[in-house]
């Protein structure tokens, strides 16, 4: 990969870091060739800090590293796009990104939260919630519910009531998440399979 470090007077190029899974833009830093080489060698995203006047690995103090996945230069070869997997919050404010969570729509965050709630209720008393009662009835009952919700979704897809279609879609997804938990998996495991199938 050719990188034009001579474009800017300080010999640094901007490096945009993007979450390798969600594609959320996480932060912006600056790199020289040594930062690029260190990033690839250590598999931890490393920048050149102008304030410290040295190489700086993101997370070296906080432990919130950016695990390196890939790197690409733009068409002018003077800006980098880095794919990484964050370990903890990225911003020093505690936010997942340097632009603040309130400005970024990330519906997958709610699904993760929902999975956590389902996992908590997996071992709860059956009478404490609907989810707990399903887990208590066993895998056959959970699988049956997924089948029932799938059929109801198919039926609603043949009509033109958008709200009922969305309601049944939500019901199916919810029960599918329960089934995944019952089998010891999460939605992320399914996404990994889809990603592997998508690779050329």
N, CA and C atoms as a LAMMPS dump frame, in Angstrom:
ITEM: TIMESTEP
0
ITEM: NUMBER OF ATOMS
600
ITEM: BOX BOUNDS ff ff ff
-5.0000000000000000e+02 5.0000000000000000e+02
-5.0000000000000000e+02 5.0000000000000000e+02
-5.0000000000000000e+02 5.0000000000000000e+02
ITEM: ATOMS id mol type element x y z
1 1 1 N 0.842 -1.192 0
2 1 2 C 0 0 0
3 1 3 C 0.881 1.246 0
4 2 1 N 0.67 2.137 -0.963
5 2 2 C 1.415 3.387 -1.046
6 2 3 C 0.665 4.49 -0.309
7 3 1 N 1.387 5.196 0.556
8 3 2 C 0.806 6.295 1.317
9 3 3 C 1.634 7.546 1.066
10 4 1 N 0.982 8.629 0.716
11 4 2 C 1.673 9.878 0.414
12 4 3 C 1.825 10.711 1.692
13 5 1 N 2.946 10.525 2.384
14 5 2 C 3.194 11.272 3.619
15 5 3 C 3.716 12.68 3.346
16 6 1 N 3.987 13.014 2.075
17 6 2 C 4.538 14.333 1.74
18 6 3 C 3.45 15.365 1.473
19 7 1 N 2.191 14.941 1.482
20 7 2 C 1.086 15.844 1.156
21 7 3 C 0.974 16.979 2.179
22 8 1 N 1.234 16.648 3.452
23 8 2 C 1.098 17.631 4.518
24 8 3 C 2.466 17.975 5.081
25 9 1 N 2.615 19.212 5.55
26 9 2 C 3.914 19.732 5.977
27 9 3 C 4.526 18.939 7.124
28 10 1 N 3.669 18.388 8.017
29 10 2 C 4.209 17.665 9.17
30 10 3 C 4.506 16.199 8.885
31 11 1 N 4.235 15.766 7.642
32 11 2 C 4.539 14.39 7.275
33 11 3 C 3.584 13.363 7.83
34 12 1 N 2.439 13.822 8.317
35 12 2 C 1.43 12.928 8.875
36 12 3 C 0.215 12.88 7.971
37 13 1 N -0.492 11.759 7.981
38 13 2 C -1.734 11.644 7.222
39 13 3 C -2.878 11.343 8.189
40 14 1 N -4.084 11.865 7.91
41 14 2 C -5.242 11.552 8.761
42 14 3 C -5.584 10.067 8.668
43 15 1 N -5.99 9.51 9.798
44 15 2 C -6.39 8.102 9.843
45 15 3 C -7.749 8.008 10.527
46 16 1 N -8.762 7.67 9.756
47 16 2 C -10.124 7.513 10.279
48 16 3 C -10.289 6.076 10.739
49 17 1 N -10.753 5.902 11.963
50 17 2 C -10.938 4.55 12.502
51 17 3 C -12.425 4.221 12.53
52 18 1 N -12.757 3.065 11.98
53 18 2 C -14.136 2.611 11.868
54 18 3 C -14.274 1.257 12.543
55 19 1 N -15.385 1.053 13.257
56 19 2 C -15.651 -0.238 13.873
57 19 3 C -15.788 -1.295 12.779
58 20 1 N -15.008 -2.357 12.86
59 20 2 C -14.989 -3.375 11.81
60 20 3 C -16.32 -4.097 11.68
61 21 1 N -17.115 -4.135 12.746
62 21 2 C -18.382 -4.855 12.711
63 21 3 C -19.574 -3.943 12.426
64 22 1 N -19.693 -2.862 13.187
65 22 2 C -20.862 -1.993 13.044
66 22 3 C -20.678 -0.92 11.989
67 23 1 N -19.406 -0.691 11.564
68 23 2 C -19.057 0.358 10.589
69 23 3 C -19.26 1.761 11.156
70 24 1 N -19.41 1.865 12.444
71 24 2 C -19.518 3.168 13.111
72 24 3 C -18.156 3.861 13.083
73 25 1 N -18.133 5.151 12.754
74 25 2 C -16.895 5.913 12.782
75 25 3 C -16.534 6.206 14.24
76 26 1 N -15.325 5.813 14.65
77 26 2 C -14.945 5.876 16.053
78 26 3 C -14.12 7.11 16.402
79 27 1 N -13.096 7.384 15.608
80 27 2 C -12.223 8.503 15.941
81 27 3 C -11.347 8.865 14.752
82 28 1 N -10.624 9.966 14.899
83 28 2 C -9.67 10.419 13.894
84 28 3 C -8.324 10.635 14.572
85 29 1 N -7.272 10.093 13.979
86 29 2 C -5.924 10.315 14.48
87 29 3 C -5.007 10.622 13.311
88 30 1 N -3.692 10.687 13.586
89 30 2 C -2.719 10.966 12.534
90 30 3 C -1.599 9.942 12.595
91 31 1 N -1.092 9.582 11.426
92 31 2 C -0.074 8.535 11.353
93 31 3 C 1.095 8.957 10.477
94 32 1 N 2.277 8.477 10.858
95 32 2 C 3.423 8.482 9.961
96 32 3 C 3.731 7.026 9.631
97 33 1 N 4.812 6.785 8.903
98 33 2 C 5.107 5.409 8.505
99 33 3 C 5.374 4.525 9.712
100 34 1 N 6.02 5.079 10.729
101 34 2 C 6.314 4.287 11.928
102 34 3 C 5.034 3.864 12.634
103 35 1 N 4.027 4.746 12.65
104 35 2 C 2.744 4.412 13.276
105 35 3 C 2.042 3.303 12.499
106 36 1 N 2.119 3.387 11.179
107 36 2 C 1.526 2.345 10.333
108 36 3 C 2.198 1.005 10.603
109 37 1 N 3.53 1.017 10.61
110 37 2 C 4.284 -0.221 10.824
111 37 3 C 4.008 -0.814 12.203
112 38 1 N 3.934 0.042 13.213
113 38 2 C 3.67 -0.428 14.573
114 38 3 C 2.267 -1 14.703
115 39 1 N 1.311 -0.346 14.051
116 39 2 C -0.07 -0.834 14.071
117 39 3 C -0.157 -2.248 13.514
118 40 1 N 0.494 -2.458 12.377
119 40 2 C 0.445 -3.776 11.738
120 40 3 C 1.212 -4.814 12.562
121 41 1 N 2.348 -4.413 13.121
122 41 2 C 3.183 -5.353 13.873
123 41 3 C 2.542 -5.772 15.188
124 42 1 N 1.923 -4.817 15.881
125 42 2 C 1.354 -5.109 17.206
126 42 3 C -0.122 -5.478 17.155
127 43 1 N -0.768 -5.208 15.989
128 43 2 C -2.209 -5.438 15.835
129 43 3 C -3.02 -4.539 16.763
130 44 1 N -2.422 -3.432 17.204
131 44 2 C -3.111 -2.408 17.992
132 44 3 C -2.927 -1.075 17.28
133 45 1 N -4.02 -0.359 17.054
134 45 2 C -3.947 0.889 16.299
135 45 3 C -3.077 1.9 17.044
136 46 1 N -2.064 2.394 16.345
137 46 2 C -1.092 3.319 16.915
138 46 3 C -1 4.567 16.051
139 47 1 N -0.992 5.714 16.686
140 47 2 C -0.912 6.993 15.988
141 47 3 C 0.407 7.69 16.325
142 48 1 N 0.658 8.799 15.619
143 48 2 C 1.719 9.699 16.049
144 48 3 C 1.044 10.869 16.743
145 49 1 N 1.345 11.035 18.021
146 49 2 C 0.75 12.107 18.818
147 49 3 C 1.561 13.379 18.647
148 50 1 N 0.915 14.42 18.128
149 50 2 C 1.608 15.701 17.956
150 50 3 C 1.834 16.378 19.299
151 51 1 N 0.926 16.185 20.25
152 51 2 C 1.102 16.804 21.566
153 51 3 C 2.212 16.125 22.366
154 52 1 N 2.321 14.785 22.224
155 52 2 C 3.369 14.048 22.939
156 52 3 C 4.656 13.961 22.132
157 53 1 N 4.535 14.231 20.815
158 53 2 C 5.666 14.155 19.878
159 53 3 C 6.3 12.764 19.874
160 54 1 N 5.439 11.751 19.84
161 54 2 C 5.905 10.361 19.814
162 54 3 C 4.78 9.456 19.344
163 55 1 N 5.129 8.202 19.098
164 55 2 C 4.101 7.22 18.784
165 55 3 C 3.222 7.005 20.009
166 56 1 N 1.938 6.829 19.763
167 56 2 C 0.975 6.657 20.857
168 56 3 C -0.031 5.582 20.46
169 57 1 N -0.041 4.498 21.212
170 57 2 C -0.992 3.418 20.959
171 57 3 C -2.285 3.721 21.689
172 58 1 N -3.38 3.765 20.947
173 58 2 C -4.681 4.027 21.569
174 58 3 C -4.951 2.967 22.629
175 59 1 N -5.185 3.426 23.859
176 59 2 C -5.462 2.496 24.947
177 59 3 C -4.258 2.155 25.798
178 60 1 N -3.095 2.743 25.494
179 60 2 C -1.892 2.387 26.256
180 60 3 C -2.012 2.776 27.734
181 61 1 N -2.845 3.758 28.029
182 61 2 C -3.053 4.155 29.419
183 61 3 C -4.372 3.61 29.972
184 62 1 N -5.436 3.659 29.171
185 62 2 C -6.764 3.248 29.637
186 62 3 C -7.019 1.75 29.494
187 63 1 N -6.281 1.101 28.592
188 63 2 C -6.556 -0.304 28.294
189 63 3 C -7.627 -0.489 27.236
190 64 1 N -8.188 0.626 26.755
191 64 2 C -9.235 0.561 25.733
192 64 3 C -8.593 0.576 24.341
193 65 1 N -7.966 -0.535 23.999
194 65 2 C -7.244 -0.632 22.736
195 65 3 C -8.198 -0.714 21.543
196 66 1 N -7.639 -0.425 20.385
197 66 2 C -8.336 -0.659 19.119
198 66 3 C -7.603 -1.803 18.432
199 67 1 N -8.214 -2.985 18.43
200 67 2 C -7.59 -4.151 17.817
201 67 3 C -7.662 -4.022 16.289
202 68 1 N -6.511 -3.976 15.666
203 68 2 C -6.405 -3.725 14.231
204 68 3 C -7.003 -4.851 13.393
205 69 1 N -7.761 -4.47 12.363
206 69 2 C -8.326 -5.451 11.447
207 69 3 C -7.801 -5.261 10.026
208 70 1 N -7.893 -4.035 9.503
209 70 2 C -7.415 -3.774 8.144
210 70 3 C -7.165 -2.286 7.955
211 71 1 N -6.502 -1.963 6.852
212 71 2 C -6.175 -0.572 6.561
213 71 3 C -6.225 -0.353 5.056
214 72 1 N -6.726 0.809 4.64
215 72 2 C -6.781 1.142 3.212
216 72 3 C -6.531 2.633 3.036
217 73 1 N -5.873 2.983 1.953
218 73 2 C -5.649 4.386 1.611
219 73 3 C -6.716 4.825 0.626
220 74 1 N -7.037 6.124 0.65
221 74 2 C -8.04 6.641 -0.282
222 74 3 C -7.425 6.818 -1.666
223 75 1 N -8.225 7.344 -2.611
224 75 2 C -7.789 7.446 -4.003
225 75 3 C -6.587 8.378 -4.186
226 76 1 N -6.411 9.341 -3.278
227 76 2 C -5.261 10.252 -3.352
228 76 3 C -4.085 9.764 -2.52
229 77 1 N -4.268 8.661 -1.831
230 77 2 C -3.227 8.025 -1.021
231 77 3 C -2.711 8.935 0.101
232 78 1 N -3.613 9.832 0.584
233 78 2 C -3.183 10.737 1.652
234 78 3 C -4.106 10.698 2.866
235 79 1 N -5.011 9.745 2.897
236 79 2 C -5.901 9.546 4.044
237 79 3 C -6.119 8.05 4.222
238 80 1 N -6.103 7.598 5.471
239 80 2 C -6.258 6.172 5.752
240 80 3 C -7.611 5.88 6.386
241 81 1 N -8.154 4.73 6.039
242 81 2 C -9.351 4.207 6.694
243 81 3 C -8.955 2.903 7.363
244 82 1 N -9.091 2.883 8.686
245 82 2 C -8.68 1.713 9.464
246 82 3 C -9.908 1.028 10.039
247 83 1 N -10.004 -0.263 9.843
248 83 2 C -11.047 -1.072 10.446
249 83 3 C -10.469 -1.686 11.724
250 84 1 N -11.204 -1.534 12.829
251 84 2 C -10.692 -2.04 14.102
252 84 3 C -11.832 -2.518 14.984
253 85 1 N -11.48 -3.315 15.968
254 85 2 C -12.444 -3.795 16.962
255 85 3 C -12.111 -3.142 18.298
256 86 1 N -12.97 -2.234 18.77
257 86 2 C -12.674 -1.52 20.007
258 86 3 C -12.794 -2.403 21.24
259 87 1 N -11.87 -2.211 22.174
260 87 2 C -11.924 -2.884 23.463
261 87 3 C -12.276 -1.816 24.495
262 88 1 N -13.561 -1.629 24.742
263 88 2 C -14.007 -0.592 25.659
264 88 3 C -14.306 0.711 24.932
265 89 1 N -14.679 1.755 25.671
266 89 2 C -15.004 3.052 25.075
267 89 3 C -13.809 3.624 24.314
268 90 1 N -14.089 4.329 23.239
269 90 2 C -13.028 4.891 22.412
270 90 3 C -12.646 6.301 22.869
271 91 1 N -13.638 7.111 23.187
272 91 2 C -13.389 8.506 23.546
273 91 3 C -12.992 8.641 25.019
274 92 1 N -12.176 9.659 25.316
275 92 2 C -11.758 9.891 26.703
276 92 3 C -12.93 10.303 27.595
277 93 1 N -14.06 10.688 26.968
278 93 2 C -15.253 11.051 27.743
279 93 3 C -16.02 9.825 28.211
280 94 1 N -15.631 8.646 27.703
281 94 2 C -16.336 7.422 28.048
282 94 3 C -17.332 6.984 26.999
283 95 1 N -17.468 7.765 25.935
284 95 2 C -18.394 7.427 24.857
285 95 3 C -17.755 6.406 23.915
286 96 1 N -18.597 5.699 23.19
287 96 2 C -18.096 4.704 22.242
288 96 3 C -17.397 5.349 21.055
289 97 1 N -17.709 6.609 20.776
290 97 2 C -17.071 7.321 19.672
291 97 3 C -16.706 8.734 20.123
292 98 1 N -15.852 9.382 19.357
293 98 2 C -15.448 10.747 19.681
294 98 3 C -16.49 11.772 19.235
295 99 1 N -17.595 11.317 18.681
296 99 2 C -18.672 12.213 18.281
297 99 3 C -19.875 12.112 19.218
298 100 1 N -19.789 11.239 20.197
299 100 2 C -20.871 11.118 21.167
300 100 3 C -21.974 10.21 20.683
301 101 1 N -22.435 9.345 21.565
302 101 2 C -23.485 8.395 21.219
303 101 3 C -24.79 9.07 20.826
304 102 1 N -25.056 10.25 21.407
305 102 2 C -26.341 10.883 21.152
306 102 3 C -26.497 11.317 19.7
307 103 1 N -25.384 11.372 18.962
308 103 2 C -25.45 11.827 17.575
309 103 3 C -25.408 10.678 16.583
310 104 1 N -25.385 9.462 17.092
311 104 2 C -25.231 8.312 16.206
312 104 3 C -26.352 7.309 16.435
313 105 1 N -27.06 7.002 15.364
314 105 2 C -28.131 6.021 15.471
315 105 3 C -27.541 4.633 15.336
316 106 1 N -27.734 3.81 16.325
317 106 2 C -27.165 2.466 16.316
318 106 3 C -28.174 1.495 16.906
319 107 1 N -29.078 1.032 16.063
320 107 2 C -30.149 0.163 16.533
321 107 3 C -29.638 -1.175 17.051
322 108 1 N -28.438 -1.574 16.59
323 108 2 C -27.915 -2.852 17.05
324 108 3 C -27.585 -2.807 18.534
325 109 1 N -27.352 -1.617 19.074
326 109 2 C -27.069 -1.494 20.503
327 109 3 C -28.272 -1.949 21.324
328 110 1 N -29.48 -1.642 20.846
329 110 2 C -30.681 -2.08 21.572
330 110 3 C -30.814 -3.594 21.518
331 111 1 N -30.494 -4.195 20.378
332 111 2 C -30.58 -5.65 20.273
333 111 3 C -29.625 -6.312 21.256
334 112 1 N -28.44 -5.73 21.41
335 112 2 C -27.475 -6.269 22.365
336 112 3 C -28.027 -6.157 23.781
337 113 1 N -28.645 -5.023 24.069
338 113 2 C -29.251 -4.83 25.388
339 113 3 C -30.369 -5.834 25.618
340 114 1 N -31.175 -6.077 24.592
341 114 2 C -32.273 -7.031 24.697
342 114 3 C -31.738 -8.435 24.936
343 115 1 N -30.643 -8.783 24.273
344 115 2 C -30.029 -10.09 24.487
345 115 3 C -29.567 -10.246 25.93
346 116 1 N -29.043 -9.188 26.502
347 116 2 C -28.584 -9.238 27.88
348 116 3 C -29.744 -9.466 28.848
349 117 1 N -30.883 -8.819 28.562
350 117 2 C -32.072 -9.014 29.391
351 117 3 C -32.548 -10.458 29.295
352 118 1 N -32.573 -10.988 28.077
353 118 2 C -32.999 -12.38 27.873
354 118 3 C -32.064 -13.332 28.618
355 119 1 N -30.761 -13.067 28.559
356 119 2 C -29.786 -13.926 29.231
357 119 3 C -29.994 -13.91 30.741
358 120 1 N -30.328 -12.745 31.282
359 120 2 C -30.562 -12.629 32.722
360 120 3 C -31.785 -13.421 33.157
361 121 1 N -32.779 -13.466 32.291
362 121 2 C -34.025 -14.147 32.652
363 121 3 C -33.977 -15.647 32.371
364 122 1 N -32.892 -16.085 31.772
365 122 2 C -32.746 -17.506 31.435
366 122 3 C -32.781 -18.388 32.675
367 123 1 N -32.211 -17.886 33.759
368 123 2 C -32.14 -18.683 34.986
369 123 3 C -33.055 -18.139 36.086
370 124 1 N -33.917 -17.203 35.728
371 124 2 C -34.821 -16.616 36.72
372 124 3 C -35.987 -17.57 37.01
373 125 1 N -36.714 -17.285 38.051
374 125 2 C -37.879 -18.096 38.407
375 125 3 C -38.907 -18.042 37.279
376 126 1 N -39.513 -19.168 36.922
377 126 2 C -40.457 -19.226 35.795
378 126 3 C -41.607 -18.237 35.918
379 127 1 N -42.042 -17.976 37.144
380 127 2 C -43.189 -17.085 37.328
381 127 3 C -42.796 -15.609 37.26
382 128 1 N -41.492 -15.313 37.121
383 128 2 C -41.042 -13.917 37.169
384 128 3 C -41.244 -13.174 35.858
385 129 1 N -41.296 -13.897 34.737
386 129 2 C -41.487 -13.231 33.444
387 129 3 C -41.87 -14.241 32.378
388 130 1 N -42.362 -13.727 31.272
389 130 2 C -42.726 -14.578 30.136
390 130 3 C -41.5 -15.319 29.606
391 131 1 N -40.382 -14.599 29.494
392 131 2 C -39.158 -15.206 28.967
393 131 3 C -38.686 -16.339 29.88
394 132 1 N -38.689 -16.083 31.171
395 132 2 C -38.265 -17.109 32.123
396 132 3 C -39.158 -18.338 32.043
397 133 1 N -40.453 -18.119 31.842
398 133 2 C -41.381 -19.255 31.742
399 133 3 C -41.107 -20.089 30.496
400 134 1 N -40.705 -19.417 29.399
401 134 2 C -40.368 -20.154 28.172
402 134 3 C -39.131 -21.022 28.386
403 135 1 N -38.119 -20.442 29.017
404 135 2 C -36.901 -21.219 29.276
405 135 3 C -37.215 -22.421 30.157
406 136 1 N -38.109 -22.247 31.109
407 136 2 C -38.465 -23.333 32.021
408 136 3 C -39.158 -24.477 31.292
409 137 1 N -39.864 -24.16 30.203
410 137 2 C -40.589 -25.182 29.446
411 137 3 C -39.684 -25.963 28.496
412 138 1 N -38.466 -25.469 28.28
413 138 2 C -37.494 -26.225 27.494
414 138 3 C -37.406 -25.829 26.037
415 139 1 N -36.42 -26.425 25.366
416 139 2 C -36.076 -26.066 23.992
417 139 3 C -37.211 -26.354 23.014
418 140 1 N -37.958 -27.434 23.242
419 140 2 C -39.034 -27.773 22.311
420 140 3 C -40.108 -26.69 22.274
421 141 1 N -40.47 -26.167 23.431
422 141 2 C -41.481 -25.124 23.496
423 141 3 C -40.971 -23.83 22.865
424 142 1 N -39.692 -23.513 23.106
425 142 2 C -39.11 -22.299 22.522
426 142 3 C -39.078 -22.406 21.002
427 143 1 N -38.635 -23.55 20.496
428 143 2 C -38.587 -23.76 19.047
429 143 3 C -39.988 -23.704 18.443
430 144 1 N -40.964 -24.269 19.164
431 144 2 C -42.353 -24.237 18.696
432 144 3 C -42.843 -22.797 18.558
433 145 1 N -42.515 -21.946 19.541
434 145 2 C -42.93 -20.546 19.499
435 145 3 C -42.313 -19.822 18.305
436 146 1 N -41.057 -20.123 18.006
437 146 2 C -40.413 -19.506 16.834
438 146 3 C -41.146 -19.909 15.566
439 147 1 N -41.518 -21.181 15.481
440 147 2 C -42.266 -21.661 14.328
441 147 3 C -43.617 -20.976 14.192
442 148 1 N -44.312 -20.832 15.322
443 148 2 C -45.622 -20.174 15.31
444 148 3 C -45.509 -18.721 14.863
445 149 1 N -44.494 -18.02 15.379
446 149 2 C -44.314 -16.616 15.015
447 149 3 C -43.927 -16.477 13.545
448 150 1 N -43.155 -17.438 13.034
449 150 2 C -42.765 -17.402 11.625
450 150 3 C -43.981 -17.557 10.72
451 151 1 N -44.875 -18.469 11.095
452 151 2 C -46.101 -18.678 10.311
453 151 3 C -46.969 -17.427 10.341
454 152 1 N -47.101 -16.811 11.515
455 152 2 C -47.909 -15.6 11.638
456 152 3 C -47.329 -14.463 10.802
457 153 1 N -46.005 -14.393 10.729
458 153 2 C -45.366 -13.366 9.904
459 153 3 C -45.649 -13.606 8.423
460 154 1 N -45.58 -14.858 8.01
461 154 2 C -45.87 -15.193 6.605
462 154 3 C -47.307 -14.794 6.253
463 155 1 N -48.224 -15.076 7.152
464 155 2 C -49.637 -14.738 6.913
465 155 3 C -49.8 -13.227 6.767
466 156 1 N -49.181 -12.455 7.671
467 156 2 C -49.307 -11.002 7.624
468 156 3 C -48.616 -10.404 6.4
469 157 1 N -47.59 -11.09 5.89
470 157 2 C -46.879 -10.566 4.722
471 157 3 C -47.746 -10.581 3.465
472 158 1 N -48.813 -11.379 3.496
473 158 2 C -49.691 -11.477 2.336
474 158 3 C -50.741 -10.359 2.321
475 159 1 N -50.86 -9.635 3.441
476 159 2 C -51.813 -8.518 3.514
477 159 3 C -51.064 -7.193 3.391
478 160 1 N -51.802 -6.103 3.48
479 160 2 C -51.201 -4.782 3.31
480 160 3 C -51.167 -3.959 4.591
481 161 1 N -51.363 -4.607 5.736
482 161 2 C -51.323 -3.899 7.002
483 161 3 C -49.864 -3.836 7.47
484 162 1 N -49.237 -2.691 7.261
485 162 2 C -47.816 -2.55 7.557
486 162 3 C -47.515 -2.717 9.04
487 163 1 N -48.374 -2.169 9.895
488 163 2 C -48.12 -2.238 11.331
489 163 3 C -48.187 -3.669 11.845
490 164 1 N -49.183 -4.438 11.373
491 164 2 C -49.276 -5.829 11.802
492 164 3 C -48.071 -6.627 11.308
493 165 1 N -47.614 -6.308 10.115
494 165 2 C -46.43 -6.996 9.581
495 165 3 C -45.203 -6.704 10.444
496 166 1 N -45.042 -5.444 10.829
497 166 2 C -43.909 -5.075 11.684
498 166 3 C -44.031 -5.696 13.066
499 167 1 N -45.256 -5.74 13.603
500 167 2 C -45.473 -6.351 14.912
501 167 3 C -45.086 -7.827 14.903
502 168 1 N -45.511 -8.532 13.862
503 168 2 C -45.176 -9.959 13.768
504 168 3 C -43.685 -10.154 13.515
505 169 1 N -43.073 -9.224 12.786
506 169 2 C -41.622 -9.293 12.56
507 169 3 C -40.881 -9.166 13.881
508 170 1 N -41.35 -8.226 14.715
509 170 2 C -40.73 -8.032 16.025
510 170 3 C -40.911 -9.265 16.9
511 171 1 N -42.094 -9.861 16.858
512 171 2 C -42.361 -11.068 17.65
513 171 3 C -41.43 -12.207 17.24
514 172 1 N -41.242 -12.362 15.929
515 172 2 C -40.38 -13.435 15.44
516 172 3 C -38.93 -13.201 15.869
517 173 1 N -38.45 -11.977 15.703
518 173 2 C -37.072 -11.673 16.081
519 173 3 C -36.854 -11.88 17.578
520 174 1 N -37.818 -11.453 18.369
521 174 2 C -37.72 -11.599 19.82
522 174 3 C -37.604 -13.07 20.215
523 175 1 N -38.462 -13.896 19.662
524 175 2 C -38.436 -15.318 20.02
525 175 3 C -37.205 -16.016 19.428
526 176 1 N -36.72 -15.516 18.303
527 176 2 C -35.493 -16.068 17.726
528 176 3 C -34.301 -15.782 18.64
529 177 1 N -34.27 -14.585 19.231
530 177 2 C -33.208 -14.257 20.176
531 177 3 C -33.256 -15.171 21.401
532 178 1 N -34.471 -15.521 21.82
533 178 2 C -34.627 -16.45 22.943
534 178 3 C -34.093 -17.834 22.558
535 179 1 N -34.419 -18.268 21.342
536 179 2 C -33.943 -19.567 20.865
537 179 3 C -32.415 -19.599 20.79
538 180 1 N -31.824 -18.517 20.308
539 180 2 C -30.361 -18.45 20.246
540 180 3 C -29.757 -18.601 21.635
541 181 1 N -30.324 -17.894 22.612
542 181 2 C -29.83 -17.995 23.99
543 181 3 C -29.982 -19.413 24.533
544 182 1 N -31.085 -20.044 24.197
545 182 2 C -31.328 -21.407 24.663
546 182 3 C -30.293 -22.39 24.102
547 183 1 N -29.806 -22.079 22.908
548 183 2 C -28.803 -22.933 22.265
549 183 3 C -27.376 -22.506 22.588
550 184 1 N -27.234 -21.427 23.395
551 184 2 C -25.908 -20.973 23.795
552 184 3 C -25.235 -20.027 22.827
553 185 1 N -26.035 -19.363 21.989
554 185 2 C -25.475 -18.444 20.999
555 185 3 C -26.055 -17.044 21.16
556 186 1 N -25.454 -16.099 20.431
557 186 2 C -25.968 -14.748 20.346
558 186 3 C -26.105 -14.367 18.88
559 187 1 N -26.781 -13.25 18.622
560 187 2 C -26.977 -12.788 17.252
561 187 3 C -25.642 -12.544 16.556
562 188 1 N -24.629 -12.129 17.308
563 188 2 C -23.304 -11.874 16.74
564 188 3 C -22.721 -13.132 16.105
565 189 1 N -23.046 -14.297 16.653
566 189 2 C -22.545 -15.552 16.077
567 189 3 C -23.149 -15.799 14.699
568 190 1 N -24.405 -15.432 14.539
569 190 2 C -25.069 -15.587 13.239
570 190 3 C -24.498 -14.586 12.24
571 191 1 N -24.241 -13.37 12.72
572 191 2 C -23.674 -12.328 11.858
573 191 3 C -22.306 -12.77 11.328
574 192 1 N -21.507 -13.428 12.168
575 192 2 C -20.192 -13.902 11.741
576 192 3 C -20.316 -14.899 10.59
577 193 1 N -21.311 -15.768 10.662
578 193 2 C -21.537 -16.735 9.585
579 193 3 C -21.891 -16.009 8.294
580 194 1 N -22.764 -15.006 8.401
581 194 2 C -23.152 -14.231 7.221
582 194 3 C -21.959 -13.486 6.636
583 195 1 N -21.101 -12.95 7.512
584 195 2 C -19.91 -12.241 7.038
585 195 3 C -18.971 -13.183 6.298
586 196 1 N -18.819 -14.39 6.819
587 196 2 C -17.946 -15.368 6.167
588 196 3 C -18.499 -15.773 4.809
589 197 1 N -19.823 -15.882 4.696
590 197 2 C -20.437 -16.215 3.411
591 197 3 C -20.303 -15.086 2.409
592 198 1 N -20.229 -13.852 2.924
593 198 2 C -20.182 -12.681 2.058
594 198 3 C -18.788 -12.456 1.473
595 199 1 N -17.769 -13.002 2.127
596 199 2 C -16.406 -12.802 1.661
597 199 3 C -16.209 -13.42 0.286
598 200 1 N -15.56 -12.671 -0.633
599 200 2 C -15.35 -13.213 -1.989
600 200 3 C -14.382 -14.381 -1.982
